[in-house]
């Protein structure tokens, strides 16, 4: 039966070759890429949003993340009272403010 099935012999030990340096270098380049493309811009946006929240004061016209546009009537520690129509006020979280619009914008709407 040996003539139907050939014998399998182990080949000579040809070692792993290369070193680990290219792999480590590739991982390092990946993390640097991730830092500049994702982490750094996100930190910049957070810093700008924090600056925006600190600049809020009574009378500023704002737009919230939910799309409400109104004028600030009260500024608290975590919440704002926003007038969205004559005599209609709502309480929103400070962090939901996405932008401050120029004064008079709401009157033009």
C-alpha positions as CSV (number, residue, x, y, z in Angstrom):
1,X,0.0,0.0,0.0
2,X,3.0,2.3,0.3
3,X,2.9,2.9,-3.4
4,X,-0.6,4.7,-3.2
5,X,0.2,7.0,-0.3
6,X,3.4,8.9,-0.3
7,X,5.3,9.6,2.9
8,X,5.2,13.1,4.4
9,X,8.6,14.2,5.6
10,X,9.2,17.3,7.7
11,X,11.0,20.1,5.9
12,X,14.1,21.7,7.2
13,X,13.6,24.2,10.0
14,X,13.5,27.6,8.3
15,X,13.0,29.8,11.4
16,X,10.6,32.7,11.7
17,X,13.0,35.2,10.1
18,X,12.2,39.0,10.6
19,X,12.2,40.8,13.9
20,X,9.4,42.4,15.9
21,X,10.5,46.0,15.2
22,X,8.3,46.4,12.0
23,X,5.2,45.3,13.9
24,X,5.9,47.6,16.9
25,X,6.6,50.5,14.5
26,X,3.3,49.8,12.6
27,X,1.3,49.8,15.8
28,X,3.0,53.1,16.9
29,X,2.2,54.7,13.6
30,X,-1.4,53.5,14.0
31,X,-1.7,55.2,17.4
32,X,-0.2,58.4,16.2
33,X,-2.6,58.4,13.3
34,X,-5.6,57.8,15.7
35,X,-4.4,60.6,18.0
36,X,-4.3,63.2,15.2
37,X,-7.4,62.1,13.4
38,X,-9.8,61.3,16.3
39,X,-8.6,62.2,19.8
40,X,-7.1,65.7,19.1
41,X,-10.0,67.1,17.2
42,X,-12.5,65.8,19.8
43,X,-10.5,67.5,22.6
44,X,-10.5,70.7,20.6
45,X,-14.3,70.5,20.1
46,X,-14.8,69.9,23.9
47,X,-12.7,72.9,24.8
48,X,-14.6,75.1,22.4
49,X,-18.0,73.9,23.8
50,X,-16.8,74.5,27.3
51,X,-15.8,78.1,26.4
52,X,-19.2,78.6,24.7
53,X,-21.0,77.4,27.9
54,X,-19.0,79.8,30.0
55,X,-19.8,82.7,27.8
56,X,-23.6,82.3,28.2
57,X,-25.4,85.1,29.9
58,X,-28.9,86.6,30.3
59,X,-30.2,87.9,27.0
60,X,-28.1,85.7,24.7
61,X,-29.9,84.0,21.9
62,X,-29.2,80.3,21.6
63,X,-30.0,77.1,19.7
64,X,-30.2,73.8,21.6
65,X,-29.4,70.3,20.5
66,X,-33.1,69.6,20.2
67,X,-33.6,72.5,17.8
68,X,-35.2,75.0,20.2
69,X,-34.2,78.6,19.5
70,X,-34.7,81.1,22.3
71,X,-33.4,83.9,24.5
72,X,-31.9,83.1,27.9
73,X,-33.8,84.5,30.8
74,X,-31.9,82.9,33.7
75,X,-28.5,81.2,34.0
76,X,-28.1,78.6,36.7
77,X,-25.3,76.2,37.6
78,X,-26.5,73.4,35.3
79,X,-29.7,74.7,33.8
80,X,-30.9,77.7,31.8
81,X,-34.4,79.2,31.6
82,X,-35.0,79.9,27.9
83,X,-37.9,82.0,26.5
84,X,-38.9,80.3,23.2
85,X,-42.0,82.5,22.6
86,X,-43.7,85.4,24.3
87,X,-44.5,84.2,27.8
88,X,-43.3,80.6,27.1
89,X,-40.3,79.5,29.1
90,X,-38.5,76.2,29.2
91,X,-35.7,74.9,31.4
92,X,-32.9,73.2,29.5
93,X,-29.5,71.8,30.5
94,X,-26.6,74.0,29.8
95,X,-24.8,71.2,28.0
96,X,-27.6,71.0,25.4
97,X,-26.7,74.4,24.0
98,X,-25.0,74.0,20.6
99,X,-24.6,77.5,19.4
100,X,-25.1,81.2,20.3
101,X,-26.7,83.2,17.4
102,X,-26.2,86.9,16.9
103,X,-28.7,89.2,18.7
104,X,-31.7,89.9,16.7
105,X,-31.7,86.6,14.8
106,X,-34.8,85.4,16.6
107,X,-36.7,88.5,15.7
108,X,-36.0,87.9,12.1
109,X,-37.5,84.4,12.2
